[in-house]
Amino acid sequence: MISKNYLFVLFILLASYASAQNASIKGKVTDGKSREPLPGAYVRLDGSKKGSSTDAFGNFEINKLNPGEYKIKVKYVGFGEFEQKITVADGQVFVLNIALSESKENLKTVNVYGKLNESNESSSRQSEKNANNVTNILSARAMERSPDLNAATAITRVSAVTLQRNSGSDEAYAIIRGLEPRYNNTLINGVKVTSPDPVSRFISLNVVPSDLLDRIEVSKTLTPEMEGDAIGGTVNLVFKDAPDHEYFKIDGSIGYSAIFFNRKYDNFNQGAVLRQSPTDRFGPNYAAPAGYFTRPNLDFTKKNAPPTTLASFTYGRRFFNDKLGFIVSDSYQNQYYGTNSEFNIAIFDPKNNNKPVISDVANRTYSTQQLNNGLSAHLDYKIDDKNKIALDNVFLYTYTAQARLSIDTSIIGGNGGRVGPGTGTVYNDNRSFLQNQYVENLKLSGKHAIGNHLQFDWAGIYSNATLNSPDRADLTLNHLINPDFSSTPNYFDAISRIWAKSGNKDLSATGNLSYTTKLGENSALQIKAGGLYRHSTRFNKQNEYQLKPAPEANGVKSPFTDIYQANWIVYNVTGSLRSDAANYTAYEDISAGYGEFKLTLDKLDVIGGVRVEGTKQGYDTHPVVLVVRSSAQKTYTDVLPSLQLKYKLTDLSNLRASYFKSISRPALFEIVPTPVYGQSTDITGNPDVQHSEADNYDLRYELYPKNEEQFFVGAFYKNIKNPIEFALQGLDQGGQASTTPQNFGTAKVAGAEIVYSRYFGNFGVSGNYTYTYSNIKSPKVVNTPDAQGNIISELKLQNRPLQGQTGDVVNLSLLYKNDKHKTFIQLAYTYTSKTLPFVYNGYGYDYYTQPQSFLALSGEKQISRHVTLTGKVNNILNTPTTVKIDNLVQSKDLYNVSFNVGFRYSL
């Protein structure tokens, strides 16, 4: 047994040791010129593993130190290194406030590892100032402070960027400078990301949690080293990189959508959804019996909506004398939201020159669960001072479950028994929908310095995206309201069951060689050359089963009581797989090479060169569709020159001018002449559609007064040859029209942007305004009566804006930042003027989304060195998304306010 004397001595020794480690160092790191705090600076004790990074307010603290002498070192990219010797006594709290001086590292030769920590606002401003092209950067810190939960809503804070949404509000795509998503690129860590969407080449940004990102870079002009398939711009989602020191952060929050204060959440049995179709399980010749198809997934019940829950963590550090670094981040978002929607169908009135009239009115409610789980990992190894390799992997998983309940009433004509208002046939169309979406981007890359002037970098990329929508079930019922307003029972009309799957896979390789040399004291030259090869494949597979009501013995329909009592027969027992025109495979091969130079002459930077891209696209339909071309292939080559001028007026301001040529390729679906699941049957691809080409001109003045402050004013002009728009293909004998992607001569796009951000003490204002004008001509139907009174239909060109183009966009944020009390509050307002989402076939009319105003509030309060409380409130004004045609409401979607409260813990 251990003696009491031994325990007493041990206790004294431990107490002495603990008391000898109670010294600490704390302070604040600031910009020596502006006195602004520098968040994310790393303060370390030379020769030891002890250190601390500054928090959002520039504060740091290093505890549990033995008394003695230490050498403090601070490194912050863009600033000179700080070094100072200090002595701390036993029990002392040594206070050291550190002011860093900006370091001018221009005209360097090869620098393999130099990079800026753009996760904070001050570094993002510096990156914008030093960039070779016109760029806006949204930092991780700005996203963290904002009301935004994903990349989609976050990116709308950038000037000239808006969103394109669908009616269920579960997809969101970037519109840059008034150009719809087809004209923009989405990148992950600098390389193209595949799209799971069967009808597009872009990814929905709302599946990317913002807390996985280090920053979002929006490039509005292109240099030759950048891919040329971007007329509007490029969105680069940059995920977190390995830190220079140990880094750990966790976030958690809980929230709710206020739309469910006024109605219940519509639920269905998700477990009853069949993951495989009868054909998938038993082969193409299997005759599916009526009993194969489940019923509980069409049994809609109402319940209280669960709360939205969000959690994320990030951990990273370096090992082996800083040679090996890694970081891993995971974000989990389980969101429940709803939409109350009005959807009306507008049709031609041929007797009134095709003026639109509303023929059907539908009220819809959407109840949606969207579970996003994003995982990103980065690993890098510094072989020596001149060689480094890295491995990046981003995996995004999205699970969506949606119930849509719809009541549809015909309001014109005598069809369906309508003899007056409130009478006629009423349709109930209820749908359950599951979707699993996977996106993975794996990148292996290396950087190698060869001597003092050459640098070579390379990358191999595997990108894969899959979308699986099993057993989409759609139940249609109808009943008749008689002239005396009595009603018949509900009758079972039809059930559709669709299994759909699509995928997109890319294999890419890139290589770049650069030579850098000084030409004098303030001059330098960099020459770059490189290339890219990408092989991309896409497929779409669809299988639909039609279930029809089984007649009773007397041959009439039986009334519908519930889904469990309904009797049906399978109209097509082997499904549509072998005959469905929506099944196709397609491919795209891209080969590119470029030459680029950067000439620095004192205050002037000239960046220019040329890029050449060769494209080969093709498709095959499965099965062979006799009425269209079942396969086709096209090849084309584009020469894309670029010239960027940047004149440094002062250390804090630039004047930029640029010209670049760029293209927009049609999505692979758009060259396949068959309809695809999720699209109207009168919309098909077009093998003859040509890719778009654009000449782009930019001018911008930039001023960066302080770390988080900026002032931009600029203008842009684009001349787009062969813009691609979905438009009228022609008229059949009945005067009905079909639409397809087509080219329409030349489109003109012009606009201006202004960005302003400044603090006045603790209060600040940040905002931007963009005006965009565009014009294009498309054919529309004009009806005129002949001498006998017969209606003659013809086509006439009409001037209109481009689809997706918004005239005025305003973002304005009022900010409160109190470093002393460690508090930040942001009130964010967004306004968008009317936007053209769809083109109407009748001359003189189009669909326009009405002007919208959005208000959001966010705040955070740091309550300890490591813990911060957070809160976010979105859509405070409950602004509807309303689409009108000739003052008739075509659709109106209400989402209501949503809120989240949570915490953040960081080392």
TILUMLO-727857 format. One record per residue (C-alpha): x, y, z. Coordinates in steps of 0.1 Angstrom, whole numbers, plus 5000, padded with zeros to 4 digits. Example, Ala and Ser with C-alpha at 12.3 -4.5 7.8 and 13.67 -1.06 7.14 Angstrom:
2
512349555078/513749895071/
# end
This chain:
907
500050005000/501350354991/502150535023/500450865033/503851035033/504550934997/501051064986/501751395004/505151434987/503551354953/500751604959/503351874967/505351804935/502251804913/501052134929/504452284924/504452174887/501052314882/501852644898/505052664876/502852644845/500352924853/501953204833/500253314801/500553554772/497653724756/497054024733/495854144700/497254134664/496354434642/497254594609/499954844618/498555094592/494855074596/494754944632/492154684621/492254344638/493754054619/491753734625/493453404617/496953514624/499153244640/501053344671/503653084682/506453044706/509652964687/511152624696/507952484711/504552354700/502652614719/500752874699/497353024692/495553174663/493753504666/489953504668/487553704648/488554014667/492353964665/492753844701/494953554711/495953374743/498653114752/498252954786/500052704809/503552844804/506552784825/508253114836/511153214815/512253364782/510353314749/510653424714/507253524699/506753484662/503753594641/503253494605/500453634584/500553614546/500753964531/502454114561/506054114573/506953844599/506953974635/509553854661/510153964697/511853814728/509853844761/510253714796/507353594817/507353544855/505553284875/501853354876/502153654852/499753744825/501953904799/499954134776/501454194741/499754384714/501254324680/501054554649/502054404616/503354594586/502254504551/504854324531/505354394494/506454064478/505954164442/508354064415/509253744432/510653454412/509153104418/507153064450/505552714453/503952744486/503053114490/499253154495/496853384512/494553284540/491353394522/489053264549/488853614564/487653934549/490854134550/492753864531/489953834506/490154204498/493954174493/493353884470/490854084449/493354364447/496254144436/494253924412/495053914375/491353934365/488154104376/487253894407/484953914437/485653694467/483253594495/485253474525/484453194549/484253464576/481653664557/479553354551/479953254588/478553594599/475853614572/472353464575/473253204548/473352824553/474552724518/476552844489/473452934469/472153204493/475653314502/476653384466/473753634462/475853874484/478253914455/477554194431/475754104398/474853754411/471253624415/469653284417/467353074395/465052854415/462452594408/458952614423/459752374451/462652594462/464952284463/467352384435/469252704430/471652804402/473853104398/472953384373/475953614368/475553954351/472053864339/473153544321/471353224331/473252924345/474052784310/476553064305/478453014337/480952764351/480852594385/484252474398/485352284429/488952374439/489552524404/488252234383/484852164367/482351964388/480051714372/476251764374/473751504385/470951694367/469951514335/469151834316/472052064325/475752094330/475652284363/475152184400/472552314423/474552534448/472052484477/473552134482/476952284491/476952374529/478752714533/480652594564/482652354543/484052644522/487152854526/485853104501/483853154470/485553314440/483453474413/485653544383/483953784359/486753794333/488853514320/492653474315/493953214290/494752964317/491052944327/488552734309/486752924282/483252784287/482053084308/480453394292/478853524324/481553414348/482953134369/481953034404/484852854421/483952684454/487252664473/487152414502/489352434533/493052384530/495552244556/496352504582/499752604594/498752524630/496352294647/492752394639/489452274653/485952404650/482552274656/479152434648/475652334658/472252494654/468552424655/465852604635/462352604622/460252734593/457352954603/455252824574/454452524596/452952754623/449952784600/449752444585/450952094591/453851914573/452551664547/454251334553/454350994535/455950664543/459450694528/460250334537/457550214513/459350364482/460550084461/464250134453/464149914422/461549894394/460149554383/462449554353/465449624375/464649334398/463349064374/464449164339/463049344308/460349084300/458849074335/455149154335/454549354367/451349254385/449149514402/450349394436/453949494430/453349864435/453249984471/450550204485/451750374518/453950614498/450650754484/449050774518/449651144529/449351224565/449751554584/452151604613/454051874631/457251954611/460451844628/462952114635/465852184612/469152064626/472652164615/476052044627/479552064613/483152014624/486652094610/489951964622/493352014607/497052024616/500551954603/502951674612/506651574607/508151914609/505252064590/505851844559/502551664561/499351854565/495651754565/492251894571/488851724572/485451884574/481951744576/478651924575/475251774583/472151974575/468651824580/466252084568/462452084568/460752364548/457552414528/456052614500/452452734496/452052774458/449552894433/450152754398/447952874369/448052764333/448053034306/446852934271/446353104237/443253294230/443353254192/440353484188/442253764206/445653744188/446953474212/446553704243/447053474273/444153364294/444153154325/442552814318/443352624350/444052724386/445952494409/446752544446/449752344457/451552274490/455052144491/456551984522/460251904518/462951734538/466351804524/469351634541/472751754530/475851584541/479151724528/482551584535/485751744523/489351624530/492751764520/496151604524/499451764513/503051664516/506051894511/508751674497/511251954500/511352324496/510552294459/508152004456/504751954470/501851704462/498251724474/495151514474/491651674477/488351494479/484951654481/481851434486/478351584486/475351374494/471751514492/468651324502/465351494493/461851374502/458951584490/455151564492/453251784468/449451804472/447651984444/444052084437/443452184400/440352344386/439452434350/437952774349/437152824312/435152624287/432452364291/434752074293/434451874324/430951994331/431752354339/428652574335/429652864357/432052974385/432552714411/431352424389/433152164368/435751904373/438251934402/441451734401/443551624431/447051554420/449251424449/452851324444/455451164466/459051204455/462451074468/465751174454/469351064462/472151284447/475851214449/478651434438/482351344442/485351534431/488851374436/491951574427/495551464428/497951754421/501551864424/503652174423/507352164415/509952444413/512752374388/515652604396/514952964404/512653054375/510552754364/507552604380/505452314369/502152214382/499851924373/496551764383/494451454376/490751484384/487951224388/484551374391/481351174393/477751274399/474651054402/470951124407/468550844416/464850914418/463150584427/459450524424/458150874419/454450814426/451751044413/448050994421/445351174402/441751194415/438751394402/435251484412/432551694396/430851994411/427352014397/425452334387/423652314420/427052294437/426551944449/429551714443/430151364431/432451144451/436151134442/437050894415/440450734409/441850864376/445350734372/448650664389/452050714374/455150534389/458550644375/462050514382/464750754369/468450764372/471050984355/474751034359/477751234347/481351134349/484551324340/488151224338/490451524334/494151594333/495951934334/499452054332/501052404334/504652534330/505652884340/508853084337/509353394359/512153644358/512853994369/513554254342/514654534365/513954684399/510254714394/509654494364/509154124358/507953884332/506053554336/505353324307/502953034311/501852744289/499652444295/496752224285/493752024295/492051704284/488651594296/486451304287/482951334299/480051094297/476351124306/473450884307/469750904315/467550604323/463850624328/461150364333/457550454338/454550234347/450950354342/448250224366/444650264355/441550214376/440049864374/436349894364/433649734385/431549444371/429049694356/431949864337/431950194357/434550344380/434250284417/434450584441/437850644457/437850614494/441550574502/444650434485/444350104503/440950034488/441750144453/441949874426/444049924395/445449734365/448949784351/448449944317/452049874305/453149564324/456749574312/457249954317/458550204292/462250114295/462649954261/460650224243/461150534263/462750804241/464150974272/466850704276/470150814261/473950814265/476051114255/479751214256/481951524254/485751534248/487551864253/491151924244/492652264253/495952444252/497052794260/499953044261/499853334285/502153614296/502253854325/504354164321/504854394352/506154734344/506354934377/502655004383/501254834351/500354464348/499654334314/498153974313/497353834279/497553534256/495353294237/493552964245/492452704219/489652464228/488552164207/485152004214/483651684203/480051604214/477751314205/474851104217/472950774212/469250724221/468250394237/466050254222/466450384186/463850644180/462750624144/461150974142/464451154151/468151114146/469050844170/472750934171/474851234161/478251384166/479651734162/483151884165/484352244166/487452444176/487552784192/490353034195/489953254226/492253554230/492353754262/493954074274/493854214310/495354554320/495754654356/497254994365/498155044402/497055404408/498155384444/499055114469/495355094476/493655134442/493654984408/492155064374/491354754352/490454704316/489954374299/488854194268/488353814265/486553584241/484553294256/481953024247/479052844260/478552484250/475052334249/474352084276/474451724264/470751684269/470151984246/471551804216/469451494222/466151534203/463951354228/462051464259/463551384293/461951314327/461151624346/460551824314/457351894295/456751664266/456751954242/460352044251/463051844233/466751874225/468051984191/471051824174/471552134152/471852384180/475252564179/477452664208/477453034217/480453264213/480953604230/483253904229/483454044265/484654394276/485154514312/486354824329/486654864367/488055104393/488954954427/489755114460/490754924492/490855184520/491154934549/491154564556/487454504553/486554814533/486254844495/484855054467/484354924432/482755084402/482754914368/480954854335/480754554311/479554484276/478954144259/478254064223/476953704222/476753524189/474253234187/472853264222/470952954231/467253004242/464352764245/461852894220/459252814195/460152544170/457052564147/453352514145/451452204137/448152194117/446252264149/448352574157/450052404186/453652494192/456652294206/459852444220/463452344216/466852504222/467652734193/470153004183/468953354177/471453574159/473253804183/472453914218/473654234234/474354254272/475554574289/475654674325/477254854354/478254754390/479154944421/480354794454/480854984486/481854874521/482955094550/482955114588/482155424608/483355334643/481355024654/478855074626/479354974590/477554954557/478154714529/476354704496/476354664459/474154764430/474054614395/472154724364/471954494334/470454544300/470054264274/468254224241/467553934218/464953854191/462853534191/459953414169/456453444183/452953354170/450753624155/447153534147/445253734121/441853664105/441453624068/438553754047/436453454056/437153504093/439553214095/442553254119/445853254101/448953194123/452353314114/455753384131/457153724139/460353824156/459954004190/462654194210/462954084246/465554044273/467553724277/465953454299/467053484335/468253854331/467354084360/467554464354/468354584389/469954404418/470654564451/472354414481/472654634513/473854524547/473954734579/476654614602/477554644638/480954524650/482054574686/485554434692/485454514729/482254324735/482954064707/479654124690/478654124654/475154194639/474154214602/470854324587/470954224551/468554344524/468254224488/466154364460/465754224425/463654384397/461554184373/463153884356/462153694325/462153314334/460053174306/459153284271/455553284260/454653174224/452353464216/453753784202/453954064227/453753854259/456253684282/456453554317/458053784343/459053724379/457854024398/460254254418/461254104451/462654234484/464254004510/465354094545/467553874568/469253914602/472153744617/474353794647/476953644669/478253704704/481553554716/480953454752/484353304759/487753244743/486452944724/482552974723/480353194702/476553204702/474953254667/471553334653/470153364618/466653484606/465753464569/462953594547/461653834574/459454004548/457953674536/458253794501/456453574475/457953464443/455353574418/455453514380/452953714358/452053724322/450154024310/449254104347/447853744351/449453544379/450953234365/452553124398/453053244433/455253074459/455353164496/458053024518/457653224551/460353324576/462853074590/465253104619/468252924634/470052954668/473252784676/476852794688/480352774675/483352634693/486852684680/490352654693/
# end
